[in-house]
């Protein structure tokens, strides 16, 4: 574990060195700010008026979209696992969401939704098929002999799901969440940038691009990564604790 941490630290340092060298070669902060300049901007940007409200505004909507997709994805995966008809009916929607570019969904959604609802819907849309597909796969790959035994002894569906399906679904769902959490932030911020959502991180990124404030652009990018990683670690920790709690009962 320690070796992996050290290796990751070294990789980050090498990336920063490459970034610094590239900034020196370009020689124009307007085109590429150096790591030191971005660090200076990070040290001051969080003190500016409205910083925390901006982060909270974007985070609340992206998290809401993710959690909605998480709950609905699991619920529909369970329904599809029990009924082939439900799985068949959902199949064209899942394929469409997976195939259509996120930018297309954002532009179409701007016709239907307000800018404040955009990040919620797009985050939901990008996360839902990942949660649904992985959960359904976990249900489908459950040992049929265990299911046959449970049916033989007339074990209720709730108990079957809790004691048979849960153990098999767990790795699929944890893996899905690990991927989907990052997707929710990328798609949500992209929606804010394209939709020019007032008071959002996406708006700050757009303004940085318009006024060639590369240091601000990169600083906000670092903030997005930091908040996304923090949410991912926190959610996965709670999810694993929830699984552990259910397995003990």
BELPE-V307869 format. One record per residue. N is the residue number from 1. RES is the residue in one letter. OMEGA is omega in whole degrees, 0 to 359 (NA if undefined). Layout:
N&RES&OMEGA, N&RES&OMEGA
//
This chain:
1&X&179, 2&X&180, 3&X&179, 4&X&179, 5&X&179, 6&X&180, 7&X&178, 8&X&178, 9&X&178, 10&X&180, 11&X&178, 12&X&179, 13&X&178, 14&X&179, 15&X&178, 16&X&178, 17&X&179, 18&X&178, 19&X&180, 20&X&179, 21&X&180, 22&X&179, 23&X&179, 24&X&179, 25&X&179, 26&X&175, 27&X&178, 28&X&181, 29&X&180, 30&X&180, 31&X&179, 32&X&179, 33&X&180, 34&X&177, 35&X&180, 36&X&179, 37&X&179, 38&X&178, 39&X&177, 40&X&181, 41&X&178, 42&X&181, 43&X&183, 44&X&188, 45&X&182, 46&X&177, 47&X&182, 48&X&180, 49&X&177, 50&X&182, 51&X&185, 52&X&178, 53&X&178, 54&X&179, 55&X&181, 56&X&181, 57&X&181, 58&X&182, 59&X&182, 60&X&182, 61&X&179, 62&X&179, 63&X&178, 64&X&178, 65&X&180, 66&X&183, 67&X&177, 68&X&179, 69&X&180, 70&X&182, 71&X&182, 72&X&179, 73&X&179, 74&X&182, 75&X&181, 76&X&176, 77&X&176, 78&X&179, 79&X&179, 80&X&178, 81&X&180, 82&X&184, 83&X&178, 84&X&179, 85&X&179, 86&X&179, 87&X&180, 88&X&180, 89&X&181, 90&X&186, 91&X&181, 92&X&179, 93&X&180, 94&X&180, 95&X&181, 96&X&181, 97&X&180, 98&X&189, 99&X&185, 100&X&179, 101&X&182, 102&X&179, 103&X&179, 104&X&178, 105&X&181, 106&X&182, 107&X&178, 108&X&183, 109&X&179, 110&X&178, 111&X&186, 112&X&192, 113&X&171, 114&X&181, 115&X&180, 116&X&181, 117&X&189, 118&X&183, 119&X&179, 120&X&184, 121&X&182, 122&X&176, 123&X&177, 124&X&185, 125&X&181, 126&X&183, 127&X&187, 128&X&183, 129&X&179, 130&X&180, 131&X&182, 132&X&185, 133&X&182, 134&X&178, 135&X&179, 136&X&178, 137&X&178, 138&X&178, 139&X&183, 140&X&183, 141&X&177, 142&X&182, 143&X&182, 144&X&179, 145&X&177, 146&X&179, 147&X&179, 148&X&179, 149&X&179, 150&X&178, 151&X&180, 152&X&180, 153&X&176, 154&X&178, 155&X&179, 156&X&182, 157&X&182, 158&X&179, 159&X&177, 160&X&181, 161&X&184, 162&X&188, 163&X&180, 164&X&184, 165&X&187, 166&X&181, 167&X&181, 168&X&182, 169&X&187, 170&X&181, 171&X&179, 172&X&183, 173&X&178, 174&X&178, 175&X&179, 176&X&181, 177&X&179, 178&X&178, 179&X&187, 180&X&181, 181&X&177, 182&X&179, 183&X&182, 184&X&180, 185&X&180, 186&X&181, 187&X&180, 188&X&178, 189&X&177, 190&X&178, 191&X&179, 192&X&180, 193&X&182, 194&X&181, 195&X&182, 196&X&183, 197&X&181, 198&X&176, 199&X&183, 200&X&175, 201&X&179, 202&X&178, 203&X&178, 204&X&178, 205&X&180, 206&X&178, 207&X&179, 208&X&179, 209&X&182, 210&X&184, 211&X&178, 212&X&176, 213&X&186, 214&X&180, 215&X&177, 216&X&180, 217&X&181, 218&X&178, 219&X&178, 220&X&177, 221&X&177, 222&X&179, 223&X&178, 224&X&180, 225&X&182, 226&X&181, 227&X&180, 228&X&180, 229&X&179, 230&X&179, 231&X&179, 232&X&180, 233&X&182, 234&X&182, 235&X&180, 236&X&177, 237&X&180, 238&X&180, 239&X&179, 240&X&177, 241&X&179, 242&X&177, 243&X&180, 244&X&179, 245&X&180, 246&X&181, 247&X&181, 248&X&184, 249&X&NA
//
